[in-house]
């Protein structure tokens, strides 16, 4: 199945917003590496046993790492310019998004039992659509079911792509189950745009303090479980 938007970024999200989602991870990783480089460079400079040439080289490493650190700080400023307030989405809006994404997909069914008591989702509607569209577009099965309900964010951390930060928090749970073709394996996706989108989706779920599990379900079916926290919903006893 050809994935919509495979040759471009999702038109509903700006490049700046996607960059902002990824910048936190990039900054963290780069800062750790730069700290190691800078620390070793300073140690070499202070060591009288190092040859003069090596000391000069370490000085260059230190200077370059400091310059790179300034670029990282500039990226951090870019990240801080993005909105940080918590956005919300009504349950009815979330169901409307799923209905829209499944429209025209024969053999797919949306089930939403007992969603009348759901509170608001702690995510903006367009971000929710970005997440759901990403995973639904990747489902190659001709038949599938999407089940929406409320559940705690409890998933085994070792089996989760993204483990919920607060496992006792009540969540809007989306379970995507579809029958994969016999012997079919997901193709290796080398499209850098889709790789970028995948990283952005994972980072967004982390930012929302939600969870993600992709696993083999019963009867040879594939299953994707997405957890989006609800707004101000204390854990049930």
JOLINPE-V430097 format. One record per residue. RES is the residue in three letters. OMEGA is omega as a letter, one per 30 degrees, with the letter a starting at -180 (* if undefined). NEAR is the number of other C-alpha atoms within 8 Angstrom. Layout:
BEGIN
RES | OMEGA | NEAR
RES | OMEGA | NEAR
END
This chain:
BEGIN
UNK | l | 3
UNK | a | 4
UNK | l | 7
UNK | l | 5
UNK | a | 7
UNK | a | 10
UNK | a | 6
UNK | l | 7
UNK | l | 11
UNK | a | 8
UNK | a | 6
UNK | a | 6
UNK | a | 8
UNK | l | 8
UNK | a | 7
UNK | a | 6
UNK | l | 9
UNK | l | 11
UNK | l | 10
UNK | l | 11
UNK | a | 11
UNK | a | 11
UNK | l | 11
UNK | l | 10
UNK | a | 8
UNK | a | 8
UNK | a | 11
UNK | a | 8
UNK | a | 8
UNK | a | 9
UNK | l | 10
UNK | a | 8
UNK | a | 8
UNK | l | 12
UNK | l | 8
UNK | a | 8
UNK | a | 11
UNK | a | 12
UNK | l | 8
UNK | l | 9
UNK | l | 12
UNK | l | 11
UNK | l | 8
UNK | l | 11
UNK | a | 11
UNK | a | 6
UNK | a | 7
UNK | a | 6
UNK | a | 4
UNK | l | 9
UNK | a | 7
UNK | a | 6
UNK | l | 6
UNK | l | 9
UNK | l | 11
UNK | l | 8
UNK | l | 8
UNK | l | 13
UNK | l | 11
UNK | l | 8
UNK | a | 11
UNK | a | 12
UNK | a | 8
UNK | a | 8
UNK | l | 11
UNK | l | 10
UNK | l | 8
UNK | l | 9
UNK | l | 10
UNK | l | 8
UNK | l | 8
UNK | l | 11
UNK | l | 8
UNK | l | 8
UNK | l | 10
UNK | l | 11
UNK | l | 8
UNK | l | 9
UNK | a | 12
UNK | l | 8
UNK | a | 6
UNK | l | 8
UNK | l | 5
UNK | a | 5
UNK | a | 4
UNK | l | 6
UNK | a | 7
UNK | a | 11
UNK | l | 12
UNK | l | 9
UNK | l | 11
UNK | l | 6
UNK | l | 9
UNK | l | 11
UNK | l | 8
UNK | l | 8
UNK | l | 10
UNK | l | 11
UNK | l | 9
UNK | a | 7
UNK | a | 8
UNK | a | 10
UNK | l | 6
UNK | l | 4
UNK | a | 6
UNK | a | 6
UNK | l | 7
UNK | a | 11
UNK | l | 8
UNK | l | 11
UNK | a | 8
UNK | l | 8
UNK | l | 6
UNK | l | 6
UNK | a | 10
UNK | a | 4
UNK | a | 5
UNK | l | 8
UNK | a | 9
UNK | l | 10
UNK | a | 15
UNK | a | 13
UNK | l | 12
UNK | a | 10
UNK | a | 11
UNK | l | 7
UNK | l | 8
UNK | l | 10
UNK | l | 10
UNK | l | 11
UNK | a | 9
UNK | l | 9
UNK | a | 9
UNK | a | 11
UNK | l | 9
UNK | l | 9
UNK | a | 9
UNK | a | 7
UNK | a | 7
UNK | a | 7
UNK | l | 9
UNK | l | 9
UNK | l | 9
UNK | l | 12
UNK | l | 11
UNK | a | 12
UNK | a | 10
UNK | l | 13
UNK | l | 11
UNK | a | 10
UNK | l | 8
UNK | a | 10
UNK | a | 15
UNK | l | 7
UNK | l | 11
UNK | a | 7
UNK | a | 7
UNK | a | 4
UNK | a | 7
UNK | l | 12
UNK | l | 8
UNK | l | 12
UNK | l | 12
UNK | l | 14
UNK | l | 7
UNK | a | 7
UNK | a | 9
UNK | a | 9
UNK | l | 12
UNK | a | 14
UNK | l | 14
UNK | a | 14
UNK | l | 12
UNK | l | 12
UNK | l | 11
UNK | a | 12
UNK | a | 12
UNK | a | 13
UNK | l | 11
UNK | l | 10
UNK | a | 6
UNK | l | 4
UNK | a | 4
UNK | l | 6
UNK | l | 4
UNK | a | 4
UNK | l | 4
UNK | a | 4
UNK | a | 6
UNK | l | 5
UNK | a | 8
UNK | l | 6
UNK | a | 10
UNK | l | 10
UNK | l | 10
UNK | l | 8
UNK | l | 11
UNK | l | 9
UNK | l | 9
UNK | l | 12
UNK | l | 11
UNK | a | 9
UNK | l | 11
UNK | l | 9
UNK | l | 13
UNK | a | 13
UNK | l | 7
UNK | a | 10
UNK | a | 11
UNK | a | 17
UNK | a | 17
UNK | l | 14
UNK | l | 12
UNK | a | 10
UNK | l | 7
UNK | l | 8
UNK | l | 9
UNK | l | 6
UNK | l | 4
UNK | l | 8
UNK | l | 11
UNK | a | 13
UNK | l | 12
UNK | l | 13
UNK | a | 12
UNK | a | 11
UNK | l | 13
UNK | a | 15
UNK | l | 14
UNK | a | 13
UNK | l | 9
UNK | l | 4
UNK | l | 8
UNK | a | 6
UNK | l | 8
UNK | a | 5
UNK | * | 2
END
